[in-house]
Amino acid sequence: MSTQVSSNLLAAEPPAVQSTRRKSVFAEAYDPEADDDDDGATAVFPKTDEQRARLIESVKNVLLFRSLEKEQMNQVLDAMFERKVQPGDFIIRQGDDGDNFYVIESGIYKVYINDKHISTYTHTGLFGELALLYNMPRAATVQAETVGLLWAMDRQTFRRILLKSAFKKRKMYEELLNSVPMLKALQNYERMNLADALVTKTYEDGERIIKQGDAADGMYFIEEGTVSVRMDQDDSEIEISQLGKGQYFGELALVTHRPRAASVYATGGTVKLAFLDVRAFERLLGPCMDIMKRNIDDYESQLVKIFGSKNNITDTR
């Protein structure tokens, strides 16, 4: 059984090295706004289905990849290239610039710090991922003990995928938020902060998004598609309304600090939502609170029209 060193250790602050070390070519800034070339974003290195499946399994817990959507994750996997190694090959050397990130498909690799063997990777593992983000020298040496196969990706490619994805997502969210009347009460910088706090969630036709009676964990803005708002009444669900792009739901339970007053389902195909968790809601939407409280009265009036009187409405708020 192998002992694996944390990949963070491999990118930690290293011992002092000579000041003559060359400056990293990856210190250059990348400006996503100036990059309008979507088609030539990354090179694609072909892989078999089996190789791709192993790659996905290997990188699924890498923190840097967790914020990527499926499209960007596929770009990352496409951009990884094969590196075959022989016994004695040095993969990275302590003190060198961090250029590539590596995922091990096969082989045994020994890790050294100051020429002292500290750990071994055996046919699995990954190292060097922090070099994708930070301009720092390697904190350790990794040497192949046997014939092996690695998958690698260069730092600049990953930064381009990650930063461009984040930039495009923010612009999309800003356009969405600008179309929400309630948010007119926010200053421009407040809407930008709100855009940065949103997380995309996708639901398929008929899938339940929130359930009546559940505790509220956040609110939703509709990016694409439509949703059906339904309320339990007399052992059945009655549709209260349908909502579409630019509208929002889930805020009432956050304002009243009560369980969800209705269930919401995706309808008419795939629905894409921007989710704002409860902590970000309380921090960022203070200026809109009065508007949302007025919405409670509108919501209640709508229910009275449907059910006939307040006495016929189950009080879930």
Residue pairs with C-beta under 8 A, 6 or more apart in sequence:
1 122
2 108
2 119
2 120
2 121
2 122
2 124
2 125
3 119
3 120
4 119
4 120
4 121
4 125
5 111
5 118
5 119
5 140
7 126
7 127
7 128
7 129
7 130
8 130
9 139
9 140
10 92
10 111
10 127
10 128
10 130
10 138
10 139
10 140
10 142
11 98
11 128
11 129
11 130
11 131
11 134
11 136
11 138
11 139
12 139
13 136
13 139
14 94
14 95
14 136
14 137
14 138
14 139
14 140
15 94
15 95
15 114
17 95
17 137
21 95
21 97
21 137
22 97
24 97
24 98
24 99
24 135
25 97
26 97
26 98
26 99
26 135
26 155
26 156
26 159
27 135
30 156
30 159
30 160
30 163
32 160
32 163
32 164
32 166
32 167
32 168
33 167
35 160
35 164
41 75
41 160
41 161
41 164
42 75
42 78
42 79
42 157
42 160
42 161
43 78
43 79
43 81
43 157
44 78
44 79
45 78
45 79
45 80
45 81
45 82
47 55
47 77
47 80
51 105
51 151
52 77
54 105
55 77
55 80
55 103
55 105
55 151
56 77
58 103
58 104
58 105
58 124
58 126
58 151
59 65
59 76
59 77
59 103
59 126
62 126
62 129
63 129
64 129
64 132
64 133
64 158
64 162
65 73
65 76
67 162
67 166
68 76
68 161
68 162
68 165
69 165
69 200
72 161
72 162
72 165
75 161
76 153
76 158
76 161
79 153
79 157
79 158
79 161
80 103
80 151
80 152
80 153
81 151
81 152
81 153
82 149
82 150
82 151
82 152
83 102
83 149
83 150
83 151
83 152
84 147
84 148
84 149
84 150
85 91
85 107
85 144
85 147
85 148
85 149
85 150
86 144
86 147
87 144
87 145
87 146
87 147
88 143
88 144
89 143
89 144
90 141
90 142
90 143
90 144
91 102
91 109
91 142
91 143
91 144
91 150
92 98
92 102
92 127
92 128
92 138
92 140
92 141
92 142
93 138
93 141
94 112
94 113
94 114
94 137
94 138
94 139
94 140
94 141
95 137
95 138
96 137
96 138
97 135
97 137
97 138
98 128
98 130
98 131
98 132
98 134
98 135
98 136
98 137
98 138
98 155
99 131
99 154
99 155
100 128
100 131
100 152
100 153
100 154
100 155
101 126
101 127
101 128
101 129
101 131
101 132
101 152
101 153
101 155
101 158
102 126
102 127
102 128
102 142
102 150
102 151
102 152
103 125
103 126
103 150
103 151
103 152
104 121
104 123
104 124
104 125
104 126
104 148
104 149
104 150
105 123
105 148
105 149
105 150
105 151
106 123
106 147
106 148
106 149
107 123
107 144
107 145
107 146
107 147
107 148
107 149
107 150
108 120
108 121
108 122
108 123
108 144
108 145
108 146
108 148
109 120
109 121
109 125
109 142
109 143
109 144
109 145
109 148
110 117
110 119
110 120
110 142
110 143
110 145
111 117
111 118
111 119
111 120
111 121
111 127
111 140
111 141
111 142
112 118
112 140
112 141
112 142
112 143
113 139
113 140
113 141
115 141
118 140
120 145
121 127
121 142
127 142
128 138
130 136
131 138
131 155
132 153
132 155
132 158
132 159
133 155
133 159
169 200
170 192
170 195
170 196
172 223
173 194
173 195
173 198
173 274
174 191
174 192
174 195
176 221
176 223
176 246
176 274
177 183
177 186
177 191
177 194
177 195
177 221
178 191
179 246
180 221
180 246
180 247
180 248
182 248
182 288
182 291
182 292
182 295
183 191
183 194
183 288
185 287
185 288
185 291
186 194
186 285
186 287
186 288
187 287
190 284
190 287
193 284
194 276
194 280
194 284
194 285
197 276
197 277
197 280
197 284
198 221
198 274
198 275
198 276
199 274
199 275
199 276
199 277
200 223
200 272
200 273
200 274
200 275
201 220
201 272
201 273
201 274
201 275
202 270
202 271
202 272
202 273
203 209
203 266
203 270
203 271
203 273
204 266
204 270
204 271
205 266
205 267
205 268
205 269
205 270
205 271
206 265
206 266
206 267
207 265
207 266
208 263
208 264
208 265
209 220
209 227
209 264
209 265
209 266
209 271
209 273
210 216
210 220
210 249
210 250
210 260
210 262
210 263
210 264
211 260
211 263
212 230
212 231
212 232
212 259
212 260
212 261
212 262
212 263
212 316
213 259
213 260
213 316
214 259
214 260
215 259
215 260
216 250
216 253
216 254
216 258
216 259
216 260
216 278
217 277
217 278
218 250
218 254
218 275
218 276
218 277
218 278
218 280
218 281
219 248
219 249
219 250
219 251
219 254
219 275
219 276
219 281
220 248
220 249
220 250
220 264
220 273
220 274
220 275
220 276
221 246
221 247
221 248
221 273
221 274
221 276
222 243
222 244
222 245
222 246
222 247
222 248
222 249
222 271
222 272
222 273
222 274
223 245
223 272
223 273
223 274
224 245
224 270
224 271
224 272
225 244
225 245
225 266
225 267
225 268
225 269
225 270
225 271
225 272
226 242
226 243
226 244
226 267
226 268
226 271
227 242
227 243
227 249
227 264
227 265
227 266
227 267
227 271
228 239
228 241
228 242
228 264
228 265
228 267
229 239
229 240
229 241
229 242
229 243
229 249
229 262
229 263
229 264
230 237
230 238
230 239
230 240
230 262
230 263
230 264
230 265
231 237
231 238
231 240
231 261
231 262
231 263
231 303
231 314
232 263
232 314
233 307
233 312
233 313
233 314
237 263
238 306
238 307
240 262
240 302
240 303
240 306
241 302
242 267
243 249
249 264
250 260
250 264
251 281
251 285
251 292
251 295
252 261
252 292
252 295
252 296
252 299
252 317
253 259
253 260
253 261
253 317
254 278
254 281
254 282
255 289
255 292
255 293
255 296
256 296
256 317
258 316
258 317
259 316
259 317
260 316
261 299
261 316
261 317
262 316
276 284
276 285
285 292
296 317
300 310
300 313
303 310
303 313
304 310
304 313
307 313
